[in-house]
Each structure stands twice: as structure tokens, then as C-alpha cells.
Amino acid sequence: MIVIRKAEYVASAVKYEQYPTGGLPEIAMAGRSNVGKSSLINRFLGRRNLARTGNTPGKTQTLNFYRVNDAWFLVDLPGYGYAKVAKTVNAQWGSMMENYFKKRETLRAVIQIVDIRHAPSREDVEMHQWLRMRQVPTMVVATKADKISRGQWLKHLTIIAKALEIDDASLILPFSAQTGAGVEELNESLSEMGLV
């Protein structure tokens, strides 16, 4: 188990030259704009306002680097697929992500975040396929698990697994930033992967 002793915001970057140096391993978080990435980060790292949560989806338009235990980075990637973000911004997002995934040798894995209540969007499916094609180790976390009853989790996880072509729905982790469900399991999964 990872004990989070220290977590701090280090940098926001748009260009490769702005990324932190030093070679620490990185785990990136990717997901739609309104999927609850910031809330997940805050809950997982045990810091209430480390990642800024906003009422306006699409607000995070930079890569935000959080250094954990002075040993690794959690990287919050800009949310994808928010319709009200201008097309030029979406185009910039594409090239920014392409650069990050292609050039960042310290990237160890991606946590792809989806909303447990909804079938994955076209962008979710495309992102998952793209990560698979690039052979990036990927773990899928389904947020907002407190919004449906625990007895319904498997049904919803099965829908997500089918859309993302994941053989076993139990590989998808239900998570709630509100109740803390899934925090320990996420911690254990990252530990078992030997990533951090």
C-alpha cells in the first residue's frame, strides 16, 4: 500500500519544455471534462483542494503535475470531449496529448476515468483504443459510484466493459470521491502494478 505522506502541485504545462524534469515516474489521469477527475485526485491523495474542482467543465486546459511523496508524479490531463470548448482548443488539446504520450518516457500508466452511470462516450472509446494501440498500461476507474446503489454497480460496469472491449468487468474499479469507496483498491492496484 502507498502511504501518501506528501502531495504538492508542481507545474501546469502546455508545451513539452514546461514539463518537470528529474525523471520521476508518472501516472496520468485521463477522462471527460465533467467526470470528476479533480475530486478523485483530491480524495486519493487525501488533500481537499489540491486539484481545483470547478463548476465549468473543460476548465483544465493544461497538464497539471502533482508530486507525491517526492517519488512520483500524478498528472491531471485536460478533460476531453466537452462540446462548449472551442474547436481551436480541442485541436490544441489533441496535439498537446499527442506530444505528452509520444515523448514522455517517464509515463508508466494511465488511469482512464469514466462515469459509472453512463455508457462510455465515443471519446472515451477512442481514448481507450488509442492507449491500447500505443500499448500504454491503462486502468479504468468508474467515478460517481455513490450516485447508484451498490447492487447496480456490476450491471453498469458490464456496460462499460463491453463498450471498451475489456474482457472482465471486475477489472474496472468503482470509485466515489464522496464516500471514499475505491480509494484503497486504487491504491492497491497501483502498488501491485509496481508503478509507484
Secondary structure, DSSP 8 states (H G I E B T S, - for coil): ------EEEEEEESSGGGS--S---EEEEEEBTTS-HHHHHHHHHT-TTSS---SSTT---SEEEEEETTTEEEEE---B--TTS-HHHHHHHHHHHHHHHHH-TTEEEEEEEEETTS---HHHHHHHHHHHHTT--EEEEEE-GGGS-GGGHHHHHHHHHHHHT-S-GGGSEE--TTT-TTHHHHHHHHHHTT--
